[in-house]
Amino acid sequence: MIFKMKHSQSLLLAALFVVMSIGFSSCQKDDDESDSSIVGTWNLTHIKGYDKLDGVVTDQYDFDVDEINEYGTYEFHKDGTMYVETSGETAWHANYTYKNNKLTIIGDEDDEDSGPDETLTCRISGDTMTLIMEEEFSERGHKYETYSEATLKRVK
């Protein structure tokens, strides 16, 4: 049950950031300065990943997201806020930082519409963003691993 719940969360996060064509931002930034190349509106276009239990793949997925884009549009604003829309409505929002190819999402635990706290590898090359989430945990003597990669395309 917990593994299924983790899988659902990882698929949603993958869709969110979910992870795509691997490239690096062209500008080197100060460690204290957030990279503004993420600012804009991005549509999720592709998701792939897998779940493993004790080293054995238990689920694998690799699919394009259709025009309906049920998994969402992601808006990153200069002020460090982000909004995720599904089916034209805001599904959740959060604050974020993006520097050194790391996207850190900071949710507000007192706000039920706030997104989860999560740090993802985020690579931007031109109008393509790739978000990668890797997670490992052990429970009841078993090792669980999740890898999700989401590809997003800039629309604004």
N, C-alpha and C positions, 0 to 999 in steps of 0.2 A: 504494500500500500504506500509506504513512504517512498519507495523507488518510483512508483507510478506518479506520485505527486511531484517528486523531483524532476521526472521526465517531462511532465506538463510544464513545470516552471522553466526548465531549460529550453523547451521548444518555444515558449513564449518569449523568453529572453533572446533566444537566437533570432526569432522573427523580429524582435525589437531592435536588435543590434547586429542583435542580433547579430553575417560575416562574409566578406567578399574578396574581390581581386586584391592581391597583396601588393602594396606599394607603401612608400613612405612619404610624408609631407616634405615638400621641397625646401622649407626654411628651417634653420636651426633656431630654437628659442631659448631664452633664459630659463633656468629651472623653475623660477617663480612665476613666469609668465605663461598664461594659458594660450594655447594655439587656437586662433580664430578660424582656421580653415574648415572647421566642423559647422560653423554658423550657416544656417540655411534650412531648406526643406528637402527631405530625402524620402524616397519611396522604396520599400522593401521589394526586391526582385527575385531573390533566390535564397534558399535555406538548405544546408546540408549538415549532417552530423551523425553521431552514434551514441549509444549507451552501452556500457560494459558492466558485467557482474563477474567478479573474480577473473578478469582478463578475457572473458568470452563476450563477444558482441551479442546483445540481446535485442537491440533495435537499431535500425539504420534508416536514414532518410536523406533524400536529395531531390528537391523539386523546385520548379519555378513558381513564383507567386503570380496568380492571374491578374487581369486588369482590374477586377473588383478590389483587389488589394485588401482583403479582409484582415490581413495581419498588420496593416497600418502604414501611416505616414508619420515620419519623425521630424519634429521641428526643434532646432537648436537655436536659441537666441543669444545675442551678445552678452546679455546680463547674467548668463549662467543658468537660465531656466530652459526646460525642455518639455515638450508635449507630444504625446503619442495618440494618434487618432486611428480608430477603426470604424469602418462603415460611416465615415463622415462625422463622428462624434468623438470628443476627447475621452479616451479610455483611461489614461492616467497622466500624471505630470510629476516632475521632480526637478531638483537642481543638479547641475553637473559640472565637472571640470574635465578638461581635455588637454593633456600635455604629455610629451615623451611617449606618444603612441598608446596612452592609457586613457580610457574613458571611465570616469568614476561617476556613478549615478548615486545621488544622495536623496533618499526618500524622507518623508516626514511621517514618523510612526503615529502621529496624532491625526493624520489626515487620511481617511479611507480611500481617497482617489489618488494618493501619492504612490509613485512607483517604488520598486524594491531597491535596497542598497546593493550595489554590484560594481565590480571593477572588471572591465573588459579590455582586451587588446583591440585597438582601433587604428586601422591604417587607412589613410586617404590618399588616393592617387587620382588627380583630376576630378572628375565628377563621380567617382566610384569610392564607396566606403566599404571596408570589410570589418566586421565585428566578430571577435572570437571569444568564446566563453569555454573555459576548461575548468572542470571541477572534479575533485576526488574526495571521497569520504568513506569511512568504514563504519559499519553498524552490524552488531550481532555476529561478528566474526567474518563478515563479507566486505569486499572492497568494491565500491561503486565508482565508475568513471563516466563522465559526460563530456562530450566535445560538440560544440555547435558553432557553425560559421554562417553568418548572414551577409548577404550582399545588398547594398542599397545604392540607388542612383540619385544624384542631386537633381531636383526639379526646379529649385529657385535658389 
